[in-house]
Amino acid sequence: MLSKEKMARINVLANKAKKSGLTELEAKEQSKLRSEYLQTFRSNMLTTLKGVKIVDPNGDDVTPDKLKELKKNDKMH
């Protein structure tokens, strides 16, 4: 998870972009922070999905094979 300071800065830059626009330096900072945020979000989502098991109403495991492979490969490392 990104620090509170970085999240606050993302919001400040987003609000400024809507109101008055960003300088070139601020735009680069915003892009860098957004990339870092997305990378963190994707990593957290993947970790969450690796803990998911899908079961149908009959009690059968219907977890997609791709997700099972991710779990299997994660245990090997």
C-alpha positions, 0 to 999 in steps of 0.5 A: 500500500502506498503511504498516506503522504503519497496518496494525499499528494496524488489527490492534491495533484489531481485536484490541481489538474482539474482546477488550474492545470499542472506544470511539466514537473508536476505532471511528471510527478503525477505520472510517476505516482500513478504508476507506483499506485497501479503497480501496488494495486495490481500486486495486492489484487494478485495476492488476494486472488491467489487466496481465492477458491471458487466452489459451485453450489454442489461443493465442487472446486471450479477455480479457473485453471489459470488461478490454480497454476498461479497458486501452484507456482507461488508455492514452488518459490 
